[in-house]
Every structure is written in structure tokens, then in C-alpha cells.
């Protein structure tokens, strides 16, 4: 067959289109993700899970660390909008103050997924889904363990000091509410001091030192909204010449490896699990949203309660 100039041009164009078409079809999903920060073992594991899941799925992840500041998250979200990402996801530093920037995302037709922490907005359609734990239930679980422990010691009363998480954050508000709900009406369980430790080990130690100076041996229980604050507080208890886990019961939330190590040493009595490995669920949800598929408004994760008695058995299974 004789090849004319027209035939050669046509063949070249066809070949070009054959290469371009799959390249266009294979354009990766782009997600803009704003993380709270790196304040704890839990957060580090959460970030690693998201980055790993994105890599495995071939997703282009634009990651921004807010360093515990809401204004940094707002800037990051606006940057993602300007970059025309496919999906925006973030773990909000605090619950309120998101309406304006989320309306901007909605106007740009970029769906928003919340991870780990919820927001309070006037219009629930400003985000498509929330993936995370039931923080109120976590607080209830921590309190239920203490109630059961108190039943075994009927002649004793318990004065509780509480290390709260970041002021205004969903886990801090909800874990406080859940715990208070369960101990309400129980005259043997009383919170005598409550202050934020900002979810960090250093701040947990600092606030516990202040509690011990003001209350001393009057303290029977420490309830910490996360393990990192509990571990910091344990150091303060030891430096005060007391035995954590014995002189002062230590109840915390997260279920990180550090908490299991503290339980194995007899310094922490129970940790309530809050699973940080949300990466696969986030990526799957983002893919479904981009494909136009319906997704649940609320996606929860399975979690347990781990008292010190099971620490040795469970510790080898911890992935974070």
C-alpha cells in the first residue's frame, strides 16, 4: 500500500490521540488535606496512615500542617480552592468558625470531607461526610471503667482531676461531656479540678504539677483526654513522690503504644481506644465522592477499651 502525506499525518495524529487518551483518563485524584499538627503519637500515626493510603492508591496528596492554629487551616483550605483540587479534607483544630471558608469551597464545587474531628456549621451540606470516632462515647467508656472500679471499693470516694484537650476542639468537648454524663449523680465520683493540657505531653505534665500543688494527696484519679497528656502527668506524679496507677488511678484515651508501655509498667490503669488509622477510609470516601457515588454523612470506626490487665496480650498488636 502506498503511503501518502495525508495518510502519514493521519497515522501520526491517531497515534498521538492513542497515547493522550489513556493519559487523560489516568489523571490522579488530587486531595488537599490540612492536618491539625503533630502534637501527639496519635496524630503522627494518623498523618502516616493518610499519606500511606494516598501513596498506595496513586492519589496526589497536597498536605498542610496547621501547627494547632485555625488560621493556618483556613489559609490552607483557601490555597486548595485556588489550586482547584478535586477534594478537600481536614481535621479541624476547633469546632466553630468554619462557615465562611466552607461556603467558598462549596461555591467552587469542591467537596469537603472531615476527618477525626467534627465542626459546627449553620449548613450541614457544607461538608459531604465526617469520618471519625464517637468522642462522647469514648468519654462514657472511660467513666464506665471508673464506675466499675469504684463498685469494687464501696467504702471509698474518688476525687478526679481532668486534663482536657485543646479548648474548643470536638474531642475535648465531647470527651468531657461523655465522662460527666456517666458519673453524674454518683456522689463517690467528683471532678475537683479541670484544665486544658492542649493534648501535649509537656502541657499535661505542667498542669498536673499545678493540680498536685493545689490538691496534693486529695487527688485519687486522673482523667486525661489523651494518652500523651496522661504520660506527661505520670511523670509529674512520680516527681511528686507518688505512684501513678496506685496512689492516683490514671484513665486516658487514645490507645497508643506509649499508653500500653505505661500500663505494662503499672503506671496507667486503662486506655480507651481512638483509632487513628483513618487513611484508607478517607481515600476510599474521596474516590467515591469524586465518582459521584453517595457516601454516608457519618462514618465511624470500631474501637475498644483496654485495661491494664490485657496490656501484655494486646501490646504486640498495636500498630501505632
C-alpha positions, 0 to 999 in steps of 0.5 A, a space after each residue: 500500500 502506498 503511503 501518502 502525506 495525508 495518510 502519514 499525518 493521519 497515522 501520526 495524529 491517531 497515534 498521538 490521540 492513542 497515547 493522550 487518551 489513556 493519559 487523560 483518563 489516568 489523571 490522579 485524584 488530587 486531595 488537599 488535606 490540612 492536618 491539625 499538627 503533630 502534637 501527639 503519637 496519635 496524630 503522627 500515626 494518623 498523618 502516616 496512615 493518610 499519606 500511606 493510603 494516598 501513596 498506595 492508591 496513586 492519589 496526589 496528596 497536597 498536605 498542610 500542617 496547621 501547627 494547632 492554629 485555625 488560621 493556618 487551616 483556613 489559609 490552607 483550605 483557601 490555597 486548595 480552592 485556588 489550586 482547584 483540587 478535586 477534594 478537600 479534607 481536614 481535621 479541624 483544630 476547633 469546632 466553630 468558625 468554619 462557615 465562611 471558608 466552607 461556603 467558598 469551597 462549596 461555591 467552587 464545587 469542591 467537596 469537603 470531607 472531615 476527618 477525626 474531628 467534627 465542626 459546627 456549621 449553620 449548613 450541614 451540606 457544607 461538608 459531604 461526610 465526617 469520618 471519625 470516632 464517637 468522642 462522647 462515647 469514648 468519654 462514657 467508656 472511660 467513666 464506665 471503667 471508673 464506675 466499675 472500679 469504684 463498685 469494687 471499693 464501696 467504702 471509698 470516694 474518688 476525687 478526679 482531676 481532668 486534663 482536657 484537650 485543646 479548648 474548643 476542639 470536638 474531642 475535648 468537648 465531647 470527651 468531657 461531656 461523655 465522662 460527666 454524663 456517666 458519673 453524674 449523680 454518683 456522689 463517690 465520683 467528683 471532678 475537683 479540678 479541670 484544665 486544658 493540657 492542649 493534648 501535649 505531653 509537656 502541657 499535661 505534665 505542667 498542669 498536673 504539677 499545678 493540680 498536685 500543688 493545689 490538691 496534693 494527696 486529695 487527688 485519687 484519679 486522673 482523667 486525661 483526654 489523651 494518652 500523651 497528656 496522661 504520660 506527661 502527668 505520670 511523670 509529674 506524679 512520680 516527681 511528686 513522690 507518688 505512684 501513678 496507677 496506685 496512689 492516683 488511678 490514671 484513665 486516658 484515651 487514645 490507645 497508643 503504644 506509649 499508653 500500653 508501655 505505661 500500663 505494662 509498667 503499672 503506671 496507667 490503669 486503662 486506655 480507651 481506644 481512638 483509632 487513628 488509622 483513618 487513611 484508607 477510609 478517607 481515600 476510599 470516601 474521596 474516590 467515591 465522592 469524586 465518582 459521584 457515588 453517595 457516601 454516608 454523612 457519618 462514618 465511624 470506626 470500631 474501637 475498644 477499651 483496654 485495661 491494664 490487665 490485657 496490656 501484655 496480650 494486646 501490646 504486640 498488636 498495636 500498630 501505632 
